[in-house]
Amino acid sequence: MYIDTHMHLNAEQYEEDAQEVIERALAAGVSTMIVVGFDTNTINKAMELAERYPFIYAVIGWHPVDAIDCTEEDLKWIESLAAHPKVVGIGETGLDYHWDKSPKDVQQKLFRKQIRLAQKVNLPIIIHNRDATADVVQILKEESAEKTGGIMHCYGGSVETANECIAMNFMISLGGPVTFKNAKMPKKVAKEISLDYLLIETDSPYLAPHPHRGKRNEPALVTLVAEEIALLKGIQVEEVAKRTTENALKIFRIPEST
């Protein structure tokens, strides 16, 4: 049994065959899926999916690339939805310095607001970080993000930074890049970070694992992420599946019977 802790089944890439994608995931042993909404449209779709399927849960927040579009009304709406029993996290939020749509200061202000929102509604926070590690870690520390903890989504940083985040009550989530031949950092993290702090994800429809790199990703392929971690650690894939599932149920506070 696997849990895909971060995917976007609410993306337009699945408009034609979402049901088939879900069925393939279930057939592969993916028992629970966390769909992430990051703007008005994708949050609405995430909520619809979570209400329709008992094994799908929603994470809701506002993506840093689009921070400039987020209003106070949007944040109040996200806060109101956070009371829904199928909402299990706030995000994805964080910083993305790769794209320049939203200025850094705008991203940082929204990031801080969403950390505080997560603390207010007592849900874990899911962190997106691209080319902004130092600022992400500093803001997490300054905002006492350890109060709720959360997940470093699709982690690609160093072992040292991973340990800093773990000390702040964060889990480290690995996705498709850990299977890439040239992905030295994710492979090192997979080897050296204890299974006590690891999660698996696909970030579907993005970042498909090897040998599907460059194609549309989907939740069923989270099994390939688990297999690579098992290979790197020299353990059975069943152990990776078991432990990462336990970690996901704990961080998202999902009952084991789901």
N, C-alpha and C positions, 0 to 999 in steps of 0.2 A: 504494500500500500504506500502510495506517494501523495504528497501535498505539493501542488504548484502554488507557491506562496506569492507569485506576482505575475499576472498575465492580463492581457487586454482583449478579452473576448468581445468587448464592447466596441472594438475598432471596426472601421468600415471594411477592412480586409476579410471579415467574416460574415458580411451581410448575406451572402448567398448560401453558406453552408455551416452556420454555427452549430446546428443540431448534430450534423455529422462529425464535426470537430469534437464536440462534447462526448459523443458515443465512442470515438476513437480513444479519447483520454480515459474514459471509464474502463474500456477494454484493456488498456495498458496498465491498469492498476492505480490510476490517479483517482483517489477517493474523494478529495476535496480540492476545490479551486478557489483562489482569491482573485477576484477581478477588480482592477484598479481604475477608478474614474479620476480624471485630473482637470476637467473643465465642465461647463454646464451640460453639454451634450453627453459626454462620456460618463459623468456621474449619474445622469438620468438612466442611461442604458445599464450601468452597473447595478443600480437599484432594481431595475426590472428583472435582470438576470438572477439576482440574489433572492428576489421574491418568488421567482418561477421555479427555481431548482433548489432542493434542500441541501445539496452538497456544494453550492456556490455561495460565497460570502463576498461582501463589498468593502473596499477601502476607498475613502473619498477625500479629496483635497484639491490643491491647485498647483499645477506644474510650474517650476521656476521660469521656463522659457516664456510662458504666457503670463508672468506675474503682472505685467503692465496692464493687462485686461481685467484683473481681479478687483472687484469692488467690495466695500464693507458689507453690502447686501449679500454678495456671494458668500462671504465668510459666515454671515448670520444663517444663511440657508444651509451651508455645510454643517454648522453647529446643530441646527434643528434636526437634520437627517441623522446625525451621529447617535441620536437616541434610539434609532431603529435597531431591533435585536440582531439583524443580519449585517450591521456595520461593525467591523472589527478593527479598524485602524484609520488614522488620518494621514493622507498623502496621495500620491507621492509629492513631496515637497522637498526643498533643499536649494541647491545652487547649480546653475549651468552656465559656465563662462565660455563654452564653445560657441554658442549662438549669441548674437547680439541684439535680439529683438527687445529684450527687457534689460535696462541698465542694472549694473551690479547692486547699486544702493536700493533700487526698487525690489529686486530679488531678495536681498537681505532682510528688508523690512517685512516682506510677506512671509519669509521663512520664520522669522521670530514670532509673527502673529500666529502662524499655524502650530508652532511648538506650544505656545500658550493655550491655543484652542485645544490641542490634544491633552494638555494637562487639565484643562477645565472639564473636559468630558471623560477624562480618565481612560484614554485609548492609546495604544502604542503608535509611534509616528514612523512613517516609511520614508527613508531618505534617498533622494536622487542627488548624485554628486558627479559632475563632469568638469574636470579641469579646475576644481575649486576646493581641494581637500583641506588646505590650511584654514580657510574661512569657514567651511562647514564644521570642522572640529571645534574651532574657537567659539562659534555661535552656539553649538550644542552645549559646550561647557558654560558659557555665559548665561544661557537660558535654563540651566539646570535640567537638561533633557533627560537625565537619569531618573527623574521622578516618574516618567511613564515608560522610558526605554523605547525600544523599537527595533527597526531593521535597516541595515545598510544594504540597500537594494542593488542587485547586480554588481557586487563589490569588485573593484579592480585595482585597489590600492595595495599598500605594503602590509606585511605581517605586523610591523610596529604600529601602524595606524589602526589596523584591525584590533590589536590588543588595547589601544587607547579607547576605541569605541566599545569594546566588550566591557571595559572598566566602567563605562557609563551606562551599562545595562542594555546594550544593543547586541542583536544577533547579526551574523555575517551571512548574507545570502549570495550564493554562487549560481550563475546561469550559464548559457551556452558558451561564452568565451573561455571557460575553464577547459573546454574540449579542443580549443584551437591550438595547433602545433606551436605557434609562436607566443602563446599567452603565458609568459614566465611568471608574472605576479600572481594571477589567479591560481595557477598550479602550485606555487609555493605556499599560498594561503591554505589551499585544500590539504596540502601535506602537513602543515605545521599547526594550524588552528584546530583545537579539540572539536570533536563532533558535538560536544555539549553546546557549542555556540554556532553551529552551521545550519543553514537552511538551503533548500534548492528551489529554483524558479526557472521559468522560461523567458519572461518578458515578451511573450507572444503578442503580436506576430513578428517581433524583431529578434535579432541575435540567435538565429537557429543554430543548434550545435552541429559539429562535424558528425556525419558527412553531409549534412543538409545545409551547410553554411551558404548564405546568399539567397536561400529560398524562404518562403513564408514559414514561420515557426508556429508550433501549436502545442498545447499542454501535454499531449501524449509523449512528446520528446523530452520531457523532464527526466524520464528514465535514463536517457543518455548522459545527462549531467550527473546523476547518481552513480552511474557505472564508472564515469571518469574519476570521480572522487574516491570510489572504492579502489580503483586501480592505483591511484596515487598514494593512498594510505595503506595499500596491501591488505585490505579486508574484504569481506563479502558484501555485495551490493545490498543484500537483505538487511545488513546492519546499518548501512547508510540510510536506507528507506525507513527503517524503524526509528532510528534516532532523530532524523530530520523531521519525521512526522510528529514525534513526541514534542520536539522543540516548537514546531509550528502551532500545535494545539495549545501549548502553554502560552506562547507570546500573544496569540490571538484570542485566548480563553474560549476555545471551541470545545464543546463536550466530546469525549472520545467516541461516543455512540454515533456521531455524525457519519 
